[in-house]
């Protein structure tokens, strides 16, 4: 089974949400991508965020659970903080910082919903 990782980047009590510009277009997600052969999940997530958002993150922990997102694909999400730079959408069309009261203001992809729900308490 292949692992896909998403970053729950939190700053000042707000979560970074990114809207997909590729299928499924318009869905909001925790940015990230596939773990490549020989990579640790944390290293893969740091690489994906550099590629997708042009900034550096530090993975501070992993959220409990995993979600099957397709045949042979499983999604896990990590808590992260910005280490350098500001996120700029490169592979997404829009990014937003959402506080706990605004998490439902965007249409999260179904696979991300359980992780966003777990984050609500830590943002409030």
N, CA, C and O atoms as CSV, one atom per row, in Angstrom:
chain,resi,resn,atom,element,x,y,z
A,1,UNK,N,N,0.849,-1.186,0.000
A,1,UNK,CA,C,0.000,0.000,0.000
A,1,UNK,C,C,0.885,1.236,0.000
A,1,UNK,O,O,1.847,1.314,0.764
A,2,UNK,N,N,0.559,2.211,-0.863
A,2,UNK,CA,C,1.306,3.462,-0.942
A,2,UNK,C,C,0.745,4.468,0.048
A,2,UNK,O,O,-0.455,4.496,0.323
A,3,UNK,N,N,1.638,5.290,0.576
A,3,UNK,CA,C,1.255,6.285,1.567
A,3,UNK,C,C,1.255,7.670,0.940
A,3,UNK,O,O,2.192,8.053,0.240
A,4,UNK,N,N,0.179,8.419,1.208
A,4,UNK,CA,C,0.056,9.821,0.833
A,4,UNK,C,C,0.010,10.592,2.151
A,4,UNK,O,O,-0.642,10.171,3.106
A,5,UNK,N,N,0.710,11.727,2.188
A,5,UNK,CA,C,0.776,12.507,3.418
A,5,UNK,C,C,0.259,13.918,3.183
A,5,UNK,O,O,0.498,14.517,2.134
A,6,UNK,N,N,-0.454,14.439,4.177
A,6,UNK,CA,C,-0.980,15.801,4.116
A,6,UNK,C,C,-0.472,16.591,5.304
A,6,UNK,O,O,-0.275,16.043,6.389
A,7,UNK,N,N,-0.261,17.885,5.096
A,7,UNK,CA,C,0.265,18.754,6.148
A,7,UNK,C,C,-0.827,19.629,6.734
A,7,UNK,O,O,-1.459,20.413,6.025
A,8,UNK,N,N,-1.040,19.489,8.026
A,8,UNK,CA,C,-1.913,20.389,8.773
A,8,UNK,C,C,-1.004,21.491,9.317
A,8,UNK,O,O,-0.519,21.422,10.446
A,9,UNK,N,N,-0.787,22.516,8.476
A,9,UNK,CA,C,0.109,23.612,8.842
A,9,UNK,C,C,-0.697,24.611,9.664
A,9,UNK,O,O,-1.682,25.174,9.186
A,10,UNK,N,N,-0.269,24.824,10.905
A,10,UNK,CA,C,-0.997,25.687,11.831
A,10,UNK,C,C,-0.112,26.871,12.205
A,10,UNK,O,O,1.063,26.714,12.538
A,11,UNK,N,N,-0.715,28.072,12.139
A,11,UNK,CA,C,-0.024,29.297,12.561
A,11,UNK,C,C,-1.041,30.221,13.220
A,11,UNK,O,O,-2.107,30.485,12.665
A,12,UNK,N,N,-0.703,30.703,14.397
A,12,UNK,CA,C,-1.556,31.651,15.117
A,12,UNK,C,C,-2.994,31.157,15.245
A,12,UNK,O,O,-3.938,31.932,15.091
A,13,UNK,N,N,-3.157,29.856,15.529
A,13,UNK,CA,C,-4.486,29.300,15.722
A,13,UNK,C,C,-5.288,29.125,14.444
A,13,UNK,O,O,-6.506,28.954,14.499
A,14,UNK,N,N,-4.624,29.165,13.288
A,14,UNK,CA,C,-5.317,29.002,12.009
A,14,UNK,C,C,-4.659,27.878,11.208
A,14,UNK,O,O,-3.450,27.658,11.286
A,15,UNK,N,N,-5.479,27.183,10.445
A,15,UNK,CA,C,-5.049,26.053,9.619
A,15,UNK,C,C,-4.977,26.491,8.158
A,15,UNK,O,O,-5.865,27.186,7.666
A,16,UNK,N,N,-3.915,26.079,7.472
A,16,UNK,CA,C,-3.774,26.380,6.054
A,16,UNK,C,C,-4.591,25.388,5.233
A,16,UNK,O,O,-4.418,24.175,5.351
A,17,UNK,N,N,-5.477,25.916,4.405
A,17,UNK,CA,C,-6.283,25.115,3.480
A,17,UNK,C,C,-5.875,25.493,2.065
A,17,UNK,O,O,-5.655,26.668,1.773
A,18,UNK,N,N,-5.774,24.500,1.183
A,18,UNK,CA,C,-5.366,24.736,-0.193
A,18,UNK,C,C,-6.412,24.162,-1.147
A,18,UNK,O,O,-6.834,23.016,-0.992
A,19,UNK,N,N,-6.830,24.961,-2.138
A,19,UNK,CA,C,-7.840,24.502,-3.102
A,19,UNK,C,C,-7.151,23.933,-4.335
A,19,UNK,O,O,-6.300,24.575,-4.951
A,20,UNK,N,N,-7.543,22.713,-4.676
A,20,UNK,CA,C,-6.932,21.989,-5.789
A,20,UNK,C,C,-7.224,22.645,-7.132
A,20,UNK,O,O,-8.343,23.078,-7.407
A,21,UNK,N,N,-6.180,22.704,-7.962
A,21,UNK,CA,C,-6.328,23.185,-9.333
A,21,UNK,C,C,-6.330,22.011,-10.311
A,21,UNK,O,O,-6.543,22.199,-11.509
A,22,UNK,N,N,-6.092,20.790,-9.797
A,22,UNK,CA,C,-6.117,19.573,-10.614
A,22,UNK,C,C,-7.182,18.646,-10.041
A,22,UNK,O,O,-7.615,18.845,-8.905
A,23,UNK,N,N,-7.609,17.653,-10.783
A,23,UNK,CA,C,-8.696,16.778,-10.295
A,23,UNK,C,C,-8.401,16.196,-8.915
A,23,UNK,O,O,-7.285,15.748,-8.654
A,24,UNK,N,N,-9.399,16.201,-8.034
A,24,UNK,CA,C,-10.703,16.843,-8.181
A,24,UNK,C,C,-10.601,18.359,-7.989
A,24,UNK,O,O,-10.354,18.836,-6.882
A,25,UNK,N,N,-10.792,19.107,-9.076
A,25,UNK,CA,C,-10.671,20.559,-9.083
A,25,UNK,C,C,-11.654,21.172,-8.099
A,25,UNK,O,O,-12.803,20.741,-7.998
A,26,UNK,N,N,-11.188,22.183,-7.376
A,26,UNK,CA,C,-12.055,22.930,-6.480
A,26,UNK,C,C,-12.187,22.365,-5.089
A,26,UNK,O,O,-12.737,23.030,-4.212
A,27,UNK,N,N,-11.697,21.147,-4.852
A,27,UNK,CA,C,-11.753,20.588,-3.511
A,27,UNK,C,C,-10.647,21.175,-2.646
A,27,UNK,O,O,-9.536,21.414,-3.120
A,28,UNK,N,N,-10.954,21.401,-1.396
A,28,UNK,CA,C,-9.978,21.949,-0.453
A,28,UNK,C,C,-9.314,20.795,0.283
A,28,UNK,O,O,-9.953,19.797,0.616
A,29,UNK,N,N,-8.011,20.953,0.530
A,29,UNK,CA,C,-7.247,19.867,1.133
A,29,UNK,C,C,-6.144,20.388,2.040
A,29,UNK,O,O,-5.799,21.570,2.042
A,30,UNK,N,N,-5.607,19.444,2.813
A,30,UNK,CA,C,-4.343,19.648,3.492
A,30,UNK,C,C,-3.289,19.345,2.426
A,30,UNK,O,O,-3.274,18.234,1.896
A,31,UNK,N,N,-2.411,20.291,2.096
A,31,UNK,CA,C,-1.461,20.050,1.005
A,31,UNK,C,C,-0.500,18.915,1.330
A,31,UNK,O,O,-0.232,18.633,2.498
A,32,UNK,N,N,0.013,18.273,0.299
A,32,UNK,CA,C,0.953,17.167,0.483
A,32,UNK,C,C,1.010,16.309,-0.757
A,32,UNK,O,O,0.696,16.770,-1.855
A,33,UNK,N,N,1.413,15.050,-0.586
A,33,UNK,CA,C,1.517,14.161,-1.727
A,33,UNK,C,C,2.058,12.803,-1.344
A,33,UNK,O,O,2.101,12.441,-0.168
A,34,UNK,N,N,2.473,12.055,-2.353
A,34,UNK,CA,C,2.918,10.670,-2.159
A,34,UNK,C,C,4.319,10.590,-1.560
A,34,UNK,O,O,5.196,11.402,-1.854
A,35,UNK,N,N,4.492,9.594,-0.722
A,35,UNK,CA,C,5.813,9.265,-0.182
A,35,UNK,C,C,6.528,8.432,-1.240
A,35,UNK,O,O,6.021,7.397,-1.673
A,36,UNK,N,N,7.707,8.889,-1.652
A,36,UNK,CA,C,8.496,8.189,-2.659
A,36,UNK,C,C,9.331,7.082,-2.006
A,36,UNK,O,O,9.572,7.104,-0.799
A,37,UNK,N,N,9.760,6.133,-2.804
A,37,UNK,CA,C,10.594,5.037,-2.338
A,37,UNK,C,C,11.842,5.588,-1.650
A,37,UNK,O,O,12.548,6.426,-2.211
A,38,UNK,N,N,12.108,5.117,-0.442
A,38,UNK,CA,C,13.283,5.534,0.305
A,38,UNK,C,C,13.091,6.781,1.150
A,38,UNK,O,O,13.997,7.155,1.893
A,39,UNK,N,N,11.938,7.437,1.061
A,39,UNK,CA,C,11.660,8.628,1.866
A,39,UNK,C,C,10.934,8.256,3.139
A,39,UNK,O,O,10.159,7.300,3.159
A,40,UNK,N,N,11.177,9.003,4.199
A,40,UNK,CA,C,10.331,8.891,5.382
A,40,UNK,C,C,9.085,9.733,5.111
A,40,UNK,O,O,9.126,10.637,4.276
A,41,UNK,N,N,7.989,9.455,5.795
A,41,UNK,CA,C,6.803,10.296,5.609
A,41,UNK,C,C,7.074,11.780,5.884
A,41,UNK,O,O,6.585,12.643,5.156
A,42,UNK,N,N,7.846,12.076,6.922
A,42,UNK,CA,C,8.140,13.484,7.240
A,42,UNK,C,C,8.952,14.140,6.135
A,42,UNK,O,O,8.660,15.271,5.747
A,43,UNK,N,N,9.972,13.449,5.618
A,43,UNK,CA,C,10.793,14.007,4.536
A,43,UNK,C,C,9.951,14.219,3.279
A,43,UNK,O,O,10.112,15.221,2.582
A,44,UNK,N,N,9.060,13.282,2.994
A,44,UNK,CA,C,8.185,13.419,1.826
A,44,UNK,C,C,7.292,14.644,1.966
A,44,UNK,O,O,7.107,15.395,1.007
A,45,UNK,N,N,6.744,14.846,3.145
A,45,UNK,CA,C,5.854,15.978,3.362
A,45,UNK,C,C,6.616,17.298,3.239
A,45,UNK,O,O,6.121,18.249,2.635
A,46,UNK,N,N,7.799,17.353,3.804
A,46,UNK,CA,C,8.621,18.566,3.683
A,46,UNK,C,C,8.941,18.853,2.208
A,46,UNK,O,O,8.891,20.008,1.785
A,47,UNK,N,N,9.267,17.820,1.424
A,47,UNK,CA,C,9.549,17.982,-0.005
A,47,UNK,C,C,8.309,18.463,-0.758
A,47,UNK,O,O,8.377,19.402,-1.551
A,48,UNK,N,N,7.180,17.808,-0.502
A,48,UNK,CA,C,5.943,18.174,-1.199
A,48,UNK,C,C,5.551,19.622,-0.922
A,48,UNK,O,O,5.107,20.322,-1.832
A,49,UNK,N,N,5.706,20.077,0.306
A,49,UNK,CA,C,5.335,21.454,0.646
A,49,UNK,C,C,6.282,22.443,-0.034
A,49,UNK,O,O,5.843,23.496,-0.496
A,50,UNK,N,N,7.573,22.119,-0.099
A,50,UNK,CA,C,8.512,22.980,-0.848
A,50,UNK,C,C,8.062,23.101,-2.305
A,50,UNK,O,O,8.049,24.193,-2.871
A,51,UNK,N,N,7.691,21.953,-2.909
A,51,UNK,CA,C,7.273,21.945,-4.319
A,51,UNK,C,C,5.941,22.662,-4.529
A,51,UNK,O,O,5.805,23.447,-5.468
A,52,UNK,N,N,4.955,22.401,-3.665
A,52,UNK,CA,C,3.602,22.917,-3.860
A,52,UNK,C,C,3.419,24.352,-3.393
A,52,UNK,O,O,2.663,25.112,-3.998
A,53,UNK,N,N,4.111,24.727,-2.318
A,53,UNK,CA,C,3.858,26.031,-1.695
A,53,UNK,C,C,5.099,26.911,-1.585
A,53,UNK,O,O,4.991,28.065,-1.169
A,54,UNK,N,N,6.281,26.396,-1.948
A,54,UNK,CA,C,7.489,27.200,-1.946
A,54,UNK,C,C,7.960,27.664,-0.588
A,54,UNK,O,O,8.625,28.694,-0.483
A,55,UNK,N,N,7.627,26.921,0.457
A,55,UNK,CA,C,8.068,27.278,1.795
A,55,UNK,C,C,8.558,26.014,2.498
A,55,UNK,O,O,8.387,24.900,2.002
A,56,UNK,N,N,9.166,26.210,3.655
A,56,UNK,CA,C,9.670,25.079,4.434
A,56,UNK,C,C,8.807,24.892,5.673
A,56,UNK,O,O,8.363,25.859,6.292
A,57,UNK,N,N,8.578,23.620,6.025
A,57,UNK,CA,C,7.825,23.295,7.241
A,57,UNK,C,C,8.658,22.406,8.139
A,57,UNK,O,O,9.639,21.792,7.721
A,58,UNK,N,N,8.229,22.360,9.391
A,58,UNK,CA,C,8.753,21.403,10.350
A,58,UNK,C,C,7.590,20.536,10.801
A,58,UNK,O,O,6.592,21.047,11.310
A,59,UNK,N,N,7.711,19.237,10.619
A,59,UNK,CA,C,6.680,18.301,11.087
A,59,UNK,C,C,6.843,18.150,12.592
A,59,UNK,O,O,7.920,17.814,13.084
A,60,UNK,N,N,5.743,18.405,13.323
A,60,UNK,CA,C,5.817,18.359,14.785
A,60,UNK,C,C,5.113,17.144,15.378
A,60,UNK,O,O,5.238,16.892,16.576
A,61,UNK,N,N,4.381,16.389,14.573
A,61,UNK,CA,C,3.689,15.200,15.058
A,61,UNK,C,C,2.704,14.715,14.017
A,61,UNK,O,O,2.443,15.396,13.025
A,62,UNK,N,N,2.157,13.527,14.252
A,62,UNK,CA,C,1.211,12.923,13.317
A,62,UNK,C,C,-0.144,12.771,13.980
A,62,UNK,O,O,-0.233,12.379,15.144
A,63,UNK,N,N,-1.198,13.080,13.242
A,63,UNK,CA,C,-2.561,12.878,13.737
A,63,UNK,C,C,-2.877,11.386,13.700
A,63,UNK,O,O,-2.382,10.654,12.844
A,64,UNK,N,N,-3.699,10.956,14.631
A,64,UNK,CA,C,-4.104,9.553,14.684
A,64,UNK,C,C,-4.944,9.198,13.466
A,64,UNK,O,O,-5.695,10.019,12.940
A,65,UNK,N,N,-4.797,7.964,13.040
A,65,UNK,CA,C,-5.651,7.425,11.991
A,65,UNK,C,C,-5.089,7.589,10.601
A,65,UNK,O,O,-4.105,8.292,10.372
A,66,UNK,N,N,-5.755,6.913,9.679
A,66,UNK,CA,C,-5.427,6.957,8.254
A,66,UNK,C,C,-6.728,6.755,7.490
A,66,UNK,O,O,-7.664,6.137,7.997
A,67,UNK,N,N,-6.781,7.275,6.272
A,67,UNK,CA,C,-7.977,7.179,5.444
A,67,UNK,C,C,-7.586,6.546,4.111
A,67,UNK,O,O,-6.625,6.974,3.471
A,68,UNK,N,N,-8.333,5.529,3.700
A,68,UNK,CA,C,-8.124,4.924,2.384
A,68,UNK,C,C,-8.676,5.908,1.356
A,68,UNK,O,O,-9.835,6.314,1.439
A,69,UNK,N,N,-7.835,6.292,0.379
A,69,UNK,CA,C,-8.272,7.283,-0.608
A,69,UNK,C,C,-8.358,6.717,-2.019
A,69,UNK,O,O,-8.674,7.437,-2.967
A,70,UNK,N,N,-8.081,5.450,-2.150
A,70,UNK,CA,C,-8.169,4.805,-3.451
A,70,UNK,C,C,-7.532,3.439,-3.354
A,70,UNK,O,O,-6.995,3.076,-2.308
A,71,UNK,N,N,-7.584,2.680,-4.426
A,71,UNK,CA,C,-6.980,1.347,-4.402
A,71,UNK,C,C,-5.480,1.439,-4.095
A,71,UNK,O,O,-4.708,2.021,-4.858
A,72,UNK,N,N,-5.095,0.861,-2.978
A,72,UNK,CA,C,-3.687,0.837,-2.604
A,72,UNK,C,C,-3.130,2.157,-2.118
A,72,UNK,O,O,-1.911,2.298,-2.019
A,73,UNK,N,N,-3.984,3.146,-1.807
A,73,UNK,CA,C,-3.529,4.452,-1.320
A,73,UNK,C,C,-4.143,4.762,0.038
A,73,UNK,O,O,-5.351,4.633,0.236
A,74,UNK,N,N,-3.291,5.171,0.963
A,74,UNK,CA,C,-3.735,5.506,2.321
A,74,UNK,C,C,-3.195,6.896,2.665
A,74,UNK,O,O,-2.027,7.187,2.405
A,75,UNK,N,N,-4.038,7.757,3.247
A,75,UNK,CA,C,-3.667,9.119,3.624
A,75,UNK,C,C,-3.454,9.223,5.118
A,75,UNK,O,O,-4.278,8.765,5.911
A,76,UNK,N,N,-2.326,9.839,5.501
A,76,UNK,CA,C,-2.067,10.220,6.891
A,76,UNK,C,C,-1.805,11.712,6.908
A,76,UNK,O,O,-1.394,12.284,5.898
A,77,UNK,N,N,-2.040,12.348,8.047
A,77,UNK,CA,C,-1.833,13.797,8.157
A,77,UNK,C,C,-0.925,14.107,9.334
A,77,UNK,O,O,-1.000,13.474,10.387
A,78,UNK,N,N,-0.067,15.094,9.129
A,78,UNK,CA,C,0.882,15.523,10.151
A,78,UNK,C,C,0.613,16.961,10.542
A,78,UNK,O,O,0.193,17.776,9.721
A,79,UNK,N,N,0.861,17.260,11.811
A,79,UNK,CA,C,0.877,18.638,12.270
A,79,UNK,C,C,2.204,19.241,11.852
A,79,UNK,O,O,3.239,18.577,11.912
A,80,UNK,N,N,2.180,20.491,11.431
A,80,UNK,CA,C,3.416,21.138,10.983
A,80,UNK,C,C,3.344,22.632,11.260
A,80,UNK,O,O,2.266,23.214,11.385
A,81,UNK,N,N,4.520,23.232,11.352
A,81,UNK,CA,C,4.642,24.681,11.475
A,81,UNK,C,C,5.515,25.188,10.340
A,81,UNK,O,O,6.312,24.438,9.776
A,82,UNK,N,N,5.361,26.463,10.009
A,82,UNK,CA,C,6.223,27.066,8.996
A,82,UNK,C,C,7.612,27.246,9.585
A,82,UNK,O,O,7.765,27.735,10.704
A,83,UNK,N,N,8.627,26.847,8.821
A,83,UNK,CA,C,10.011,27.003,9.258
A,83,UNK,C,C,10.698,28.141,8.506
A,83,UNK,O,O,11.577,28.806,9.055
A,84,UNK,N,N,10.305,28.369,7.254
A,84,UNK,CA,C,10.899,29.436,6.446
A,84,UNK,C,C,9.987,29.754,5.274
A,84,UNK,O,O,9.393,28.860,4.670
A,85,UNK,N,N,9.884,31.027,4.966
A,85,UNK,CA,C,9.106,31.461,3.822
A,85,UNK,C,C,7.617,31.547,4.110
A,85,UNK,O,O,7.140,31.154,5.174
A,86,UNK,N,N,6.905,32.069,3.135
A,86,UNK,CA,C,5.447,32.171,3.188
A,86,UNK,C,C,4.863,31.278,2.099
A,86,UNK,O,O,5.389,31.246,0.987
A,87,UNK,N,N,3.791,30.555,2.395
A,87,UNK,CA,C,3.183,29.694,1.375
A,87,UNK,C,C,2.620,30.512,0.205
A,87,UNK,O,O,1.943,31.523,0.391
A,88,UNK,N,N,2.924,30.034,-0.998
A,88,UNK,CA,C,2.410,30.619,-2.234
A,88,UNK,C,C,1.869,29.463,-3.064
A,88,UNK,O,O,2.581,28.488,-3.302
A,89,UNK,N,N,0.608,29.560,-3.512
A,89,UNK,CA,C,0.051,28.438,-4.278
A,89,UNK,C,C,0.740,28.274,-5.627
A,89,UNK,O,O,0.747,29.187,-6.452
A,90,UNK,N,N,1.320,27.096,-5.837
A,90,UNK,CA,C,1.947,26.762,-7.115
A,90,UNK,C,C,1.138,25.680,-7.823
A,90,UNK,O,O,0.942,25.738,-9.037
A,91,UNK,N,N,0.673,24.702,-7.066
A,91,UNK,CA,C,-0.117,23.610,-7.629
A,91,UNK,C,C,-1.578,23.710,-7.204
A,91,UNK,O,O,-2.397,22.866,-7.570
A,92,UNK,N,N,-1.895,24.732,-6.440
A,92,UNK,CA,C,-3.270,25.030,-6.021
A,92,UNK,C,C,-3.616,26.390,-6.607
A,92,UNK,O,O,-2.726,27.154,-6.980
A,93,UNK,N,N,-4.914,26.696,-6.690
A,93,UNK,CA,C,-5.248,28.019,-7.210
A,93,UNK,C,C,-5.459,29.060,-6.114
A,93,UNK,O,O,-5.344,30.260,-6.363
A,94,UNK,N,N,-5.773,28.593,-4.885
A,94,UNK,CA,C,-6.004,29.504,-3.768
A,94,UNK,C,C,-5.582,28.805,-2.480
A,94,UNK,O,O,-5.733,27.591,-2.344
A,95,UNK,N,N,-5.050,29.584,-1.535
A,95,UNK,CA,C,-4.832,29.076,-0.178
A,95,UNK,C,C,-5.504,30.052,0.788
A,95,UNK,O,O,-5.650,31.239,0.496
A,96,UNK,N,N,-5.908,29.524,1.942
A,96,UNK,CA,C,-6.536,30.354,2.981
A,96,UNK,C,C,-6.092,29.859,4.349
A,96,UNK,O,O,-5.860,28.667,4.554
A,97,UNK,N,N,-5.980,30.797,5.276
A,97,UNK,CA,C,-5.755,30.453,6.680
A,97,UNK,C,C,-7.115,30.512,7.369
A,97,UNK,O,O,-7.765,31.557,7.363
A,98,UNK,N,N,-7.549,29.402,7.962
A,98,UNK,CA,C,-8.876,29.303,8.566
A,98,UNK,C,C,-8.776,29.075,10.068
A,98,UNK,O,O,-8.041,28.198,10.522
A,99,UNK,N,N,-9.522,29.872,10.840
A,99,UNK,CA,C,-9.575,29.589,12.274
A,99,UNK,C,C,-10.666,28.545,12.521
A,99,UNK,O,O,-11.371,28.152,11.592
A,100,UNK,N,N,-10.801,28.104,13.753
A,100,UNK,CA,C,-11.728,27.007,14.084
A,100,UNK,C,C,-13.157,27.311,13.637
A,100,UNK,O,O,-13.875,26.407,13.209
A,101,UNK,N,N,-13.574,28.566,13.731
A,101,UNK,CA,C,-14.941,28.934,13.361
A,101,UNK,C,C,-15.172,28.966,11.852
A,101,UNK,O,O,-16.320,29.006,11.410
A,102,UNK,N,N,-14.107,28.948,11.059
A,102,UNK,CA,C,-14.234,29.047,9.607
A,102,UNK,C,C,-13.895,27.755,8.878
A,102,UNK,O,O,-13.870,27.737,7.648
A,103,UNK,N,N,-13.633,26.673,9.607
A,103,UNK,CA,C,-13.217,25.428,8.962
A,103,UNK,C,C,-14.255,24.900,7.973
A,103,UNK,O,O,-13.895,24.280,6.972
A,104,UNK,N,N,-15.539,25.140,8.245
A,104,UNK,CA,C,-16.582,24.674,7.330
A,104,UNK,C,C,-16.870,25.651,6.206
A,104,UNK,O,O,-17.777,25.415,5.408
A,105,UNK,N,N,-16.118,26.743,6.123
A,105,UNK,CA,C,-16.336,27.740,5.073
A,105,UNK,C,C,-15.855,27.247,3.714
A,105,UNK,O,O,-16.157,27.857,2.688
A,106,UNK,N,N,-15.104,26.140,3.703
A,106,UNK,CA,C,-14.613,25.576,2.445
A,106,UNK,C,C,-15.096,24.129,2.325
A,106,UNK,O,O,-15.422,23.488,3.324
A,107,UNK,N,N,-15.136,23.631,1.103
A,107,UNK,CA,C,-15.583,22.253,0.847
A,107,UNK,C,C,-14.365,21.328,0.850
A,107,UNK,O,O,-13.721,21.135,-0.181
A,108,UNK,N,N,-14.057,20.761,2.018
A,108,UNK,CA,C,-12.915,19.858,2.167
A,108,UNK,C,C,-13.142,18.582,1.369
A,108,UNK,O,O,-14.268,18.099,1.262
A,109,UNK,N,N,-12.065,18.042,0.809
A,109,UNK,CA,C,-12.151,16.723,0.186
A,109,UNK,C,C,-12.539,15.714,1.263
A,109,UNK,O,O,-12.097,15.850,2.404
A,110,UNK,N,N,-13.347,14.712,0.941
A,110,UNK,CA,C,-13.826,13.764,1.945
A,110,UNK,C,C,-12.703,13.123,2.777
A,110,UNK,O,O,-12.881,12.902,3.975
A,111,UNK,N,N,-11.573,12.828,2.172
A,111,UNK,CA,C,-10.486,12.174,2.899
A,111,UNK,C,C,-9.885,13.076,3.973
A,111,UNK,O,O,-9.340,12.579,4.959
A,112,UNK,N,N,-9.974,14.385,3.799
A,112,UNK,CA,C,-9.391,15.319,4.756
A,112,UNK,C,C,-10.338,15.650,5.918
A,112,UNK,O,O,-9.892,16.108,6.970
A,113,UNK,N,N,-11.628,15.421,5.731
A,113,UNK,CA,C,-12.628,15.797,6.740
A,113,UNK,C,C,-12.319,15.228,8.124
A,113,UNK,O,O,-12.395,15.977,9.099
A,114,UNK,N,N,-11.969,13.932,8.266
A,114,UNK,CA,C,-11.701,13.413,9.618
A,114,UNK,C,C,-10.514,14.104,10.291
A,114,UNK,O,O,-10.523,14.297,11.507
A,115,UNK,N,N,-9.506,14.475,9.523
A,115,UNK,CA,C,-8.340,15.147,10.103
A,115,UNK,C,C,-8.679,16.575,10.510
A,115,UNK,O,O,-8.250,17.042,11.566
A,116,UNK,N,N,-9.443,17.263,9.679
A,116,UNK,CA,C,-9.852,18.630,10.004
A,116,UNK,C,C,-10.699,18.628,11.277
A,116,UNK,O,O,-10.554,19.511,12.123
A,117,UNK,N,N,-11.581,17.636,11.414
A,117,UNK,CA,C,-12.405,17.530,12.622
A,117,UNK,C,C,-11.528,17.358,13.863
A,117,UNK,O,O,-11.823,17.934,14.910
A,118,UNK,N,N,-10.456,16.574,13.754
A,118,UNK,CA,C,-9.554,16.379,14.891
A,118,UNK,C,C,-8.801,17.643,15.231
A,118,UNK,O,O,-8.423,17.838,16.386
A,119,UNK,N,N,-8.573,18.503,14.263
A,119,UNK,CA,C,-7.808,19.741,14.480
A,119,UNK,C,C,-8.628,20.840,15.130
A,119,UNK,O,O,-8.072,21.741,15.758
A,120,UNK,N,N,-9.942,20.774,14.985
A,120,UNK,CA,C,-10.810,21.844,15.476
A,120,UNK,C,C,-10.507,22.228,16.921
A,120,UNK,O,O,-10.361,23.412,17.225
A,121,UNK,N,N,-10.413,21.263,17.800
A,121,UNK,CA,C,-10.185,21.549,19.227
A,121,UNK,C,C,-8.848,22.234,19.464
A,121,UNK,O,O,-8.747,23.130,20.302
A,122,UNK,N,N,-7.823,21.817,18.731
A,122,UNK,CA,C,-6.502,22.416,18.953
A,122,UNK,C,C,-6.415,23.838,18.407
A,122,UNK,O,O,-5.561,24.611,18.842
A,123,UNK,N,N,-7.285,24.195,17.461
A,123,UNK,CA,C,-7.283,25.556,16.919
A,123,UNK,C,C,-8.036,26.515,17.824
A,123,UNK,O,O,-7.700,27.697,17.901
A,124,UNK,N,N,-9.061,26.005,18.515
A,124,UNK,CA,C,-9.912,26.861,19.330
A,124,UNK,C,C,-9.235,27.302,20.584
A,124,UNK,O,O,-9.826,28.031,21.381
